[in-house]
Amino acid sequence: MTHPPKSGAQLLIDSLKEQGVEIIFGYPGGAIMPVYDVLPKSGLKHILGRHEQGCAMAAIGYARATGKTGTCLATSGPGATNLVTGIADAYLDSVPVVFITGQVPSDLMGTDAFQEVDIYGITLPVVKHSYIARDPADIPGMVEEAYYIASEGRPGPVLIDLPKDVANAVTTERHKWRSYPKVKPAMGSPEHIKICEEMIRSAKKPLFYIGGGIAQGDGVSELRDLVERTEIPVVSTLKGLGAMPSDHEHFLGMLGMHGLKAANFAVQEADLLIVAGARFDDRATGKLDTFAPHAKIIHMDIDIAEINKLRRADIWLEGSLKKNLAALNPGRSSADEWRALCYGRRAQYKWDYEAAQKNVKNGGVYAPKLLHDLTRRAPENAIITCDVGQHQMWTAQHCYFDDPKDHITSGGLGTMGFGVPAGLGAQLGCPDRTVITVSGDGSIMMNIQELATLNRYQIPLKIVLLDNGVLGMVRQWQEVFFDENYSEVDLYDNPDFAELARAFQIDAFTVTKRSEVDAGIDKLLAAKGPILMHVKISPNENVWPLVPPGRSNADMMER
Amino acid sequence: MTNLQADKTFERSGVSGKLKIVLHDVSGTLLRTLGTIERRGYDYRDVHCTQRVDGDFDLLVAIEDLGGPRNLDTLCKQLERLYNVVSAEKVGRRSRAEWA
């Protein structure tokens, strides 16, 4: 059967539209020019970032905020390699994004041509799947499968590398795509669900340990329903935050390296861990063989390869987390003493902001209180993106979250420079919601150029920049674990960030004293366009508690 | 700091064995499969790949772990997670001593 003649580039754009793509984040260049030639008449919205890494992270922010698959476009060579950090970020945080890269013409591939790199080979370890388009007639089937793979099961990034000659070639053919969809169990068997229910009923110290899979598996309401029926306490990983409201009566907080004491103590004493959408990541478990030493494990995950990977499960439920959570009905747990112990500890170790604030000298700003106040004054459905470092952990510890999609953080890869582009992507995906990026003076410089993107499209992102003049988390570790041997962490020569933002035509102001914080938050939240609140904080303020690397979560250090 | 790092990360845990992996004949699948085995912490001792009459490939690999908490069941699941890998299973597992 023949079809209307179309170029590979046109087929690509048509296929993207068929997949429901609305926004493409991208940056043009030589090898991808045939696609950019077709783009203006396509009706697709293209957001021109100022660096391919920024485009990649904007696509991730868009995908994480909306639940849709993100799309990112770049050229060959350096354009493609600039995507790699973003692709890895999407892989480690299981984010559905389709990355499309231009490539040198097929006959030049393998000749070290100008702007040629083997991006297919470079990204093999960090993609869920990838393709090199060899024939324009393959493109419709390839794109359809790429979007399916990116979002099905455990989501992840998919790469399509498109040689320039394939993009230019015109064809009347459409090849039937040879697809091999994997058959996976929809959910755990009724027998296994019964066994799980019995284990939950008989446990004296049961505990939910939840992760990012709850949001990705669309299981938030099922989880909350199950927690309220069983009244079992809950701890969360960084990426699971928001699956339970931060102030929920059964929620103990984040576990792990910077977890809350009540959460870590509960894990260490539990006799049953009900693990939902979490993967025993080392930042959550600390020294693995000391993690939850008394607990039997029920493990629920969409990805069967995570079961028994690091901790042997006593029983597991494959398939949809949403269906498995909904199917479990063990009744209310009788572990009243356990509940009392957990909630008593939560009250005992509750953060005393006023007392902690007094330790900050000369009326300086105490960042945890600022973040606590910020999210409680922001609209209820505000989205917080953040960068990586101390402010990331303070955000996790002190901000209020009511939905896991409200907290967009680089959890797996820990990518500095993530916050601003992810924030702009989230804001474009959710134009009616307030989006706030919490960043640090180290992180923001890694993708500072995206302030130009904010200005170009007047994206009303609100940036809170916590500036302590050092690489804070590294400085903290050097203080605590390297005998205060501070090495290459001093950012004494930072620019004036408010002035810098204004140079990008972004409204900006600086807060230096505690007494200025309330008015600063008011101004930030009231802004109609993009705005940056530059907050000077002490370089000596650390993140507590802290579990030293390689130690048990029971060994929490404090101020 | 030294004492904190004094764990057994780099000691071989002695996991070794032979896997049979069935692959669809799709460009890049062999590279993706062999790369996954290496990246998940295993060295090759032997690799054989032959095409079957149905067009798929049988890949037989003998592998030995590089250290850390490894198990071959998890590796098989990680391989089966790859698109165009039909199946991965352990066959005729042998002890480390037999490789000597």
Boltz contact constraints between the chains, C-beta under 6 A:
constraints:
  - contact:
      token1: [A, 124]
      token2: [B, 32]
      max_distance: 6.0
  - contact:
      token1: [A, 124]
      token2: [B, 35]
      max_distance: 6.0
  - contact:
      token1: [A, 125]
      token2: [B, 39]
      max_distance: 6.0
  - contact:
      token1: [A, 129]
      token2: [B, 83]
      max_distance: 6.0
  - contact:
      token1: [A, 180]
      token2: [B, 24]
      max_distance: 6.0
  - contact:
      token1: [A, 304]
      token2: [B, 77]
      max_distance: 6.0
  - contact:
      token1: [A, 305]
      token2: [B, 77]
      max_distance: 6.0
  - contact:
      token1: [A, 305]
      token2: [B, 78]
      max_distance: 6.0
  - contact:
      token1: [A, 305]
      token2: [B, 81]
      max_distance: 6.0
  - contact:
      token1: [A, 309]
      token2: [B, 74]
      max_distance: 6.0
  - contact:
      token1: [A, 481]
      token2: [B, 1]
      max_distance: 6.0
  - contact:
      token1: [A, 548]
      token2: [B, 4]
      max_distance: 6.0
  - contact:
      token1: [A, 549]
      token2: [B, 4]
      max_distance: 6.0
  - contact:
      token1: [A, 550]
      token2: [B, 4]
      max_distance: 6.0
  - contact:
      token1: [A, 550]
      token2: [B, 7]
      max_distance: 6.0
